[in-house]
Amino acid sequence: MTTGQVAARFREIFGEDCRSNNKRYLLRRIAWRLQSKAEGGLSERALKRAEELAKDADVRVTPPRSTKVPMSAKPARVAPKKDNRLPPAGCWIEREYRGIEIRVRVAVDGFEYEGQRYRTLSAVAKAITGSHVNGFRFFQLEKQA
């Protein structure tokens, strides 16, 4: 059956239009209704308890249309996780590249190379080589993970 046919069958059994277009859900509701007609449905005790629970709960079928989520004035800033491959802040990363000794200082918020600040090791490697290079690979830190 198509979803439209299932919805028509739902209308036939329940006597009302369905609010869902989920075929699996509709089939299960129809099966439950048919079974409850044949077998007798819920006991009086279960119906009474369901009614008590429904009185206490604020049930919404759909969310309100004009909901506006309050935004804080300033979004919370999440500190980036420190990569385990990096030494602690204040230490130096050294490497020889084309006969030149390269020293990069690890800072709390990035890296320092020849008086310039960089956010990532890849930016430092690009400044040195002139092309994009993975910073961890260039400084041979990727195996330490």
SVG drawing of the C-alpha trace seen along z (x, -y; Angstrom):
<svg xmlns="http://www.w3.org/2000/svg" viewBox="-15 -41 88 52">
<polyline fill="none" stroke="black" stroke-width="0.4" points="0.0,0.0 1.1,-3.5 1.2,-6.1 -2.0,-7.7 -3.8,-4.3 -2.6,-3.7 -3.9,-7.2 -7.3,-6.4 -7.5,-3.2 -6.6,-5.1 -9.4,-7.5 -11.8,-4.6 -10.8,-2.9 -10.4,-5.9 -13.0,-8.2 -10.5,-11.1 -7.7,-12.4 -4.2,-11.4 -1.6,-14.0 1.3,-11.8 2.7,-10.8 4.9,-8.1 3.7,-4.9 5.2,-2.6 3.6,-4.6 0.2,-4.6 0.3,-0.8 1.2,-0.2 -1.7,-2.4 -4.1,-0.6 -2.9,2.8 -3.2,1.7 -6.8,0.4 -7.8,3.6 -6.3,5.7 -7.9,3.7 -11.3,4.1 -10.8,7.8 -9.2,8.4 -10.9,5.7 -8.3,2.9 -6.8,1.5 -8.2,2.5 -10.2,-0.1 -7.3,-0.4 -4.8,-1.2 -7.2,-3.8 -7.7,-5.4 -3.9,-5.6 -3.4,-7.1 -6.0,-9.7 -4.3,-10.7 -0.9,-11.0 -2.4,-13.0 -3.9,-15.5 -0.5,-16.1 1.5,-16.4 1.6,-19.4 1.3,-17.6 2.1,-19.3 1.5,-17.7 3.5,-20.3 5.8,-23.0 4.5,-26.6 5.0,-28.4 6.5,-31.6 9.2,-30.2 12.2,-32.4 15.2,-30.9 16.8,-33.5 20.4,-34.1 22.9,-35.1 24.5,-38.5 28.0,-37.0 28.4,-33.4 30.4,-31.2 33.9,-30.6 35.2,-27.1 38.9,-26.6 40.4,-24.4 41.7,-21.1 45.4,-20.8 46.8,-18.2 48.8,-15.5 51.4,-15.6 52.5,-19.2 54.9,-19.9 53.7,-22.2 53.6,-26.0 57.0,-27.6 58.8,-24.7 60.6,-24.8 60.0,-22.6 63.2,-22.3 63.8,-21.0 66.5,-21.3 65.1,-22.3 67.3,-22.7 70.4,-23.2 68.7,-25.8 67.9,-25.1 64.3,-26.1 63.0,-26.9 59.3,-27.4 58.2,-28.3 54.9,-26.8 52.6,-29.4 49.3,-29.0 47.3,-30.3 49.5,-29.4 53.1,-29.4 55.9,-31.9 58.4,-31.8 60.9,-34.6 58.9,-37.2 55.6,-36.4 52.6,-34.7 50.8,-31.9 47.6,-30.1 48.6,-26.7 51.7,-24.6 50.5,-24.4 50.7,-28.2 54.2,-28.1 55.2,-25.4 53.6,-27.3 55.6,-30.4 58.8,-28.4 58.1,-26.3 55.9,-28.6 53.3,-25.9 50.7,-24.2 52.2,-21.5 50.7,-19.6 52.4,-21.2 52.6,-18.0 54.1,-16.1 56.6,-18.9 57.8,-19.1 57.8,-15.3 55.3,-15.3 52.6,-13.1 54.2,-9.8 54.0,-10.9 50.2,-10.6"/>
</svg>
